[in-house]
Amino acid sequence: MPAPIALLALPGLGLGPESWRPTLGYLTGGGTAYVRVSPGYGEPAPDGQDLSPRALAAGILARVPATAPRFLVLGHSAGSQVAAHVAALDPSRVAGLVLVGPSTDVRAATWPRLVKRWLPTSWREPKRQVPTLVRQYARSTLPAMVRSIEAARQDSILETLRPVTVPVLVIRGPHDHISPADWAVAVAAEGGPGSRAVTLSAGAHMVPFTHGRLVAAAVSDFLSDLDALT
């Protein structure tokens, strides 16, 4: 019988645990799930703190119980880069990666290009999420978010994933211009056997919060494949 796999969910830039709650609500079924926030990703950042995705990943690993089972690591947006570094830093503890809307496509690495992709994406996001987004961003603080995205822009998720051998599932919404379909395919191609990219039937960039049921269904299928591989 395969060893149990826990879920380790990492929010996107400026977001907190509530951003993953709708998805995890459909996934856990009484299983073990951890949501870990980081400076700039759910909490403020002290001056001078290293906010590179690799440093944040090391901090997350230090805060996960040593007795925990192997993880399926879920990352959203820029949190996908942190998730990738978790797998690279401690491959023995990671069973697979789920990267939802991974950002920092190399073709949109500049601020003007990021904004150009963000505007049409935000237009397709449900406006009902605005109050909770404002609360989460206020908790993370704007200075920490700006420093974090600047650090993320210098980090290549493709390079981070190259030594990673576990399967990678990349999920995106059909209206996500921040993470277009060909970029999702390129990210998944760096994963191990069984990796793939999936475009959901609805949603934009914030699908872990706005379309939790769809994200959970894709993750459940991926978990079934992981069970078959173990």
Disulfide bonds with the S-S distance in Angstrom:
none
